[in-house]
Amino acid sequence: MIQSILWWLFVAFLTLSLIIFIGFYLRGAFRDRIRYKVKHAPRPEEPQFPYTLASITNSFITDGIITDFWNEAAAIQRARLDAISKARHNWTFGNGTADLSRFKFRNFNLNSKDEDNDQGNKHNLMLVVPGANPRIRFSPIQAFKYNSILCARKRIWLASPYFLPDDNSIDLLVAAKQDGVDVRILTTSIRSDKKAVYYASFEHYGKLLKGGVAIYEFQP
């Protein structure tokens, strides 16, 4: 009886393994990764720039009007300031402590705007990059990121709370810096809510810093 159960478990395990293997095979998991280098990337101001980028990243070009830039940080900051304001009032009212001079509250100007944010309103051309269901050997978002770095001529400013670049991204960022592009990275600090990710990210700093890339750690 026990031998029969073990036999069927073994058969089920082999069947499941075969199904998983076939699934990965059909998705191209065992194919050699295609490596390519883009030379003479078009400048962003050139007419063929969006079409070149769209063809490489499987994106599509459409028309649209940018009315605003989504930035959740502003909403979070607004809620933070509101909470600080209420905390000041409640603290004073609750225990009669009116002197809060030893506590420093940083004010944030929500009305400040980046001049570059208005650039998108000058034309209706938009490039839409599919970001769902990336394949094992190809990701449109990743291809878009790589080629955007290659095409940058003025600056590359990246902000990521969990900055874990692959080797190709590191090489591209260092190469962009050596070509005179202003490359800066804003990421998390030791006060991150996920310490393991922070230390893993820290391992990538050496080559970037050696290549002249500026790395800033957010200090909340």
C-alpha positions, 0 to 999 in steps of 0.5 A: 500500500505504501509503495503504491502511494509512493509510486503515484506520488513519484509519477505525479511529481514527474508529470508536474515537473514535465508540465513546468518544463514545457511551460518554461520552454514554450516561453523561451526560458532556455533560449540564449538572451539576445544582447544588442547595443544601440549606436548613434541613438537619435536625440530626443528633439529629432523627428524620428526619435519617438518612432525609433523608441516605439519600434524598439520597445513594442510601444505605440504612438498616439495623440493626447494632451498632458493636463497634469503630472501624477505625483503621489508624493505631493498628496502624501506631503499634504496629508503629512502637513495636515497631520503635523498641524493637528498634532501641534494643536492636540499636543498643546490642548492635551497637556498644556504644553505650548512651547514646541520650539525645540521641535522642528517642523519642515515646511514644504512648498506644494506650489513649487513647479519644475520648469520641465513639467510644462514642456509636455504641453507643447505638442500632442505626441505621446508614446505609450509603453505596455507595462503588463505581463512582461515575457521572460526574455523581454520586457518593454519597460526595461527596453524603454528604460535602457534606450531612454538612458542611451538617448539622454543628452542633458540629464538622467535623474532617477528616483527609486525607493528600492534601487536594484539596478542590473549590470546593464543599467549600471554600465549604461548610467556610467557610460552616460555620465562619461558622455557628459550627461548629468546622472543623479539617483535618489533612493532610500536610506538606512531608515528604509522599511526594508533593510534587506533591500537597502543593503542589497542596493548598497552593494551596487553603489561602488561602480556607480560612484566610481563612474561619477554617478551622484547617489542621494539617500532620502532622509525622512 
